[in-house]
Amino acid sequence: MPAALQSMTGFGSAEGPLGPQLGVRVRLVALNARFLEVVVRTHPRVDTADLEALARTVLAERVQRGKVQVTLEMQALPGQAAGGLQLDWSVADALRDALAQRPAGLDLAPLTLSDLLALPGFATGRGELVLGEDEMLALRALLLHARDGLVATREREAAVLLPRIEADVHILEGFRVWLAGANDGVRERLMTRLRERLARLLDGVAVPDERLLAEAAMLAERADVAEEVERLAAHLDHLRKLLATGGPVGKKLDFLLQEILREVNTAGSKCREAGLGEQVVEAKAAVDRLREQLANLE
């Protein structure tokens, strides 16, 4: 069964208890990146070495590329003090009483928990939290849930991109078909043009057909785009197969686009058929749109 295409942007979340005292809210946000990058941020501060290794292991099972920011918000469960954290609310009461004596008209922003934690004596025993083995297992389960949500959003975004990608591939296929038609009979057309041009320049002086044929053959060889048409067909077929296969194909698709653009440019420099300029411009515009769209695919 083909794998689903994924965008590199998306989000996922999960929350739940890690143990009898501590809960956590997990948030994942993914952006474009060449490789898989995992950044872990915790609130409050927790040693992230083991957490980063855990998060990378969980994500790498289903995510190949993208910068994923993992935010872990640790919270003490109701009635609990996580990690030995003790809060002296009498310090906060004293601060409240002191602020009540401030001059009239002096407005202050509401106090936050960060403000209170900065008060001397308000919090004790607030070293870095250390998660035990059971808590790490619970965190892994929540990371799995959030990761699956992230993957689901990435797949939905890729599904939205796919019709636009297919439309531009159709434009490039139309250019290939047009180019193949323009290449048919190129020697005969060049022979006719060459005969007419020489007739004007030489004012009726006859030129042997053998010489005309030789010149036309040389010009036709320079203008022949049969190889470009053949390579374009192969590249577009490969691109369709990669899209149908799914999975992490973004890098391969980017490489194919470079090859497709090379063939379009080469054909444009070799073939001088009427209308080619407009066809090349449209084909290049399709390649540019594809580059932007495929840059978002994993």
C-alpha positions in Angstrom: 0.0 0.0 0.0 1.5 3.4 -1.0 2.5 5.6 1.9 0.8 8.9 2.4 2.6 12.1 1.4 3.3 14.5 4.3 3.8 18.2 4.4 6.6 19.4 6.7 4.4 21.7 8.6 1.8 20.7 11.2 1.0 20.4 14.9 0.0 17.9 17.5 -0.8 17.9 21.2 -1.6 15.7 24.1 -1.9 16.0 27.9 -2.2 13.8 30.9 -0.6 12.7 34.2 2.9 11.4 34.4 2.3 10.1 38.0 0.4 10.8 41.1 1.9 14.3 41.5 2.8 15.6 38.1 1.0 16.1 34.8 2.2 17.5 31.5 0.9 19.2 28.3 2.8 18.2 25.2 2.7 20.5 22.1 4.5 19.7 18.8 5.0 22.3 16.1 6.7 21.3 12.8 8.3 23.6 10.2 10.3 23.0 7.0 13.9 21.8 7.4 16.3 19.8 5.3 16.6 17.1 7.9 14.8 16.0 11.1 15.6 18.6 13.9 14.1 18.1 17.3 14.2 21.0 19.9 12.7 20.4 23.4 11.6 23.2 25.7 10.2 22.6 29.2 8.3 24.7 31.7 9.4 24.6 34.4 13.0 23.7 33.7 13.8 20.1 33.3 17.1 18.4 32.2 16.4 17.9 28.5 19.1 15.5 27.5 17.1 12.4 28.1 13.9 14.1 26.9 15.4 15.1 23.6 16.6 11.6 23.0 13.1 10.2 23.8 11.4 12.8 21.6 13.7 12.2 18.7 13.2 8.4 18.9 9.4 8.7 19.0 9.3 11.3 16.2 11.7 9.5 13.9 9.4 6.4 13.7 7.0 8.4 11.5 8.8 11.7 10.7 11.8 12.0 8.4 12.2 15.7 7.8 11.3 18.9 9.4 12.2 21.0 12.5 9.9 19.9 15.3 9.7 22.1 18.4 8.5 20.0 21.4 7.1 22.0 24.3 6.5 20.2 27.6 4.5 22.1 30.2 4.8 20.3 33.5 2.1 21.0 36.1 1.6 19.8 39.6 -1.7 17.9 39.9 -4.3 19.5 42.2 -3.2 19.3 45.8 0.3 18.2 44.9 3.7 20.0 44.9 5.7 18.6 42.0 9.4 17.7 42.5 9.4 18.7 46.1 8.4 22.3 45.3 7.0 24.1 48.4 5.2 27.5 48.1 5.0 29.9 51.1 1.8 31.8 50.4 2.3 34.1 53.4 5.0 35.8 51.3 2.5 36.5 48.6 0.0 37.7 51.3 2.6 40.1 52.6 3.3 41.4 49.1 -0.4 41.9 48.5 -0.7 43.9 51.7 2.3 46.1 50.8 0.9 46.7 47.3 -2.4 47.8 48.8 -0.5 50.8 50.3 0.7 52.1 46.9 -0.1 55.7 46.0 -3.5 56.3 44.3 -3.4 56.2 40.6 -0.3 53.9 40.4 -1.6 51.0 38.3 0.4 47.8 38.1 0.0 44.8 35.8 -1.4 41.7 37.5 1.2 39.5 39.1 2.1 36.3 37.4 3.5 33.0 38.8 6.9 34.0 37.4 6.8 37.2 39.5 5.9 35.2 42.6 8.6 32.7 42.0 11.2 35.5 41.9 10.2 36.6 45.5 12.8 35.5 48.1 11.3 32.8 50.3 8.2 32.2 48.2 9.4 28.9 46.8 11.7 26.4 48.3 13.2 23.1 47.0 12.8 24.2 43.4 15.7 22.6 41.7 15.3 21.0 38.3 12.6 18.4 38.1 13.9 14.9 37.5 11.5 12.4 35.9 11.5 8.8 37.1 11.3 5.7 35.0 7.5 5.4 35.2 7.1 9.1 34.5 9.3 8.7 31.4 7.1 5.8 30.1 4.0 7.9 30.6 5.6 10.8 28.8 6.5 8.5 25.9 2.9 7.5 25.6 1.8 11.1 25.4 4.5 11.9 22.9 3.3 9.0 20.7 -0.3 10.5 20.8 0.9 14.0 20.0 3.2 12.7 17.2 0.3 10.8 15.6 -1.7 14.0 15.7 1.2 15.9 14.1 1.5 13.3 11.3 -2.3 13.5 10.6 -2.1 17.2 10.1 0.9 16.9 7.9 -0.9 14.3 5.7 -4.0 16.6 5.5 -1.8 19.5 4.4 -0.1 17.4 1.7 -3.5 16.2 0.5 -4.5 19.9 0.0 -1.2 20.5 -2.0 -1.6 17.5 -4.3 -4.2 18.8 -6.7 -2.1 21.9 -7.3 1.0 19.8 -7.9 -0.9 17.6 -10.3 -2.2 20.6 -12.2 1.3 22.0 -12.8 2.6 18.5 -13.8 -0.2 18.5 -16.4 1.0 21.8 -17.7 4.5 20.4 -18.1 3.2 17.4 -19.9 1.3 19.6 -22.3 4.6 21.5 -23.0 6.3 18.2 -23.7 3.5 17.1 -26.2 3.7 20.5 -27.9 7.4 20.4 -28.1 7.3 16.9 -29.7 4.9 18.2 -32.3 7.0 21.2 -33.0 10.0 18.9 -33.5 8.3 16.8 -36.2 9.2 18.0 -39.7 11.8 20.4 -38.5 14.2 19.6 -41.4 11.5 20.3 -44.0 10.6 23.6 -42.4 14.2 24.7 -42.1 14.8 23.7 -45.8 11.9 25.9 -46.9 13.0 28.9 -44.8 16.6 28.5 -46.0 15.5 28.4 -49.7 13.4 31.5 -49.2 16.1 33.4 -47.4 18.7 32.6 -50.0 16.4 33.5 -52.8 16.0 37.0 -51.3 19.7 37.4 -50.6 21.0 36.1 -53.9 18.3 37.7 -56.1 17.3 34.6 -58.0 20.7 32.9 -58.3 20.2 29.2 -58.1 21.7 27.2 -55.2 22.2 23.5 -55.7 19.8 21.3 -53.7 22.7 19.3 -52.3 24.1 22.4 -50.7 20.7 23.4 -49.4 20.1 19.9 -47.9 23.5 19.9 -46.2 22.9 23.3 -44.6 19.3 22.3 -43.6 20.6 19.1 -42.1 23.2 21.0 -40.0 20.6 23.5 -38.8 18.1 20.7 -38.1 20.6 18.8 -36.0 21.2 21.9 -33.9 17.5 22.6 -33.5 16.5 19.0 -32.9 14.9 18.6 -29.4 14.0 14.9 -29.6 16.4 14.1 -26.7 14.9 16.8 -24.6 11.4 15.5 -25.3 12.4 12.0 -24.4 14.1 13.1 -21.1 11.2 15.3 -20.2 8.9 12.3 -20.6 11.1 10.1 -18.4 11.4 12.8 -15.7 7.6 13.5 -15.6 6.9 9.8 -15.4 9.3 9.5 -12.5 7.8 12.5 -10.8 4.3 10.9 -11.0 5.5 7.6 -9.7 7.1 9.3 -6.7 3.9 11.2 -5.9 2.0 7.9 -6.2 4.5 6.1 -4.0 4.3 8.7 -1.2 6.4 8.8 1.9 9.5 11.1 2.3 10.1 11.9 -1.4 10.6 15.7 -1.2 14.4 15.6 -1.9 14.0 13.4 -4.9 11.2 15.6 -6.3 13.4 18.6 -5.9 16.2 17.0 -7.8 13.8 16.0 -10.6 12.6 19.6 -10.8 16.1 20.7 -11.5 16.4 18.2 -14.3 13.0 19.2 -15.8 14.0 22.9 -15.7 17.3 22.1 -17.5 15.4 20.3 -20.3 12.9 23.2 -20.7 15.8 25.7 -20.9 17.8 23.6 -23.4 14.7 23.1 -25.6 14.0 26.8 -25.5 17.6 27.7 -26.6 17.5 25.1 -29.5 14.1 25.3 -31.0 12.9 28.5 -32.7 9.3 27.5 -33.6 6.6 30.2 -33.5 4.9 30.4 -30.0 7.8 28.7 -28.3 8.6 31.7 -26.1 5.1 31.6 -24.5 5.2 27.9 -24.1 8.6 28.1 -22.3 7.5 30.9 -20.1 4.4 28.9 -19.0 6.5 25.8 -18.4 9.0 27.7 -16.3 6.2 29.2 -14.3 4.9 25.7 -13.6 8.3 24.6 -12.5 8.6 27.6 -10.1 5.2 26.8 -8.6 6.1 23.2 -8.2 9.3 24.1 -6.5 7.4 26.2 -3.9 4.8 23.4 -3.4 7.2 20.5 -3.2 9.5 22.4 -0.8 6.7 21.8 1.8 6.7 18.0 1.2 8.7 15.8 3.5 
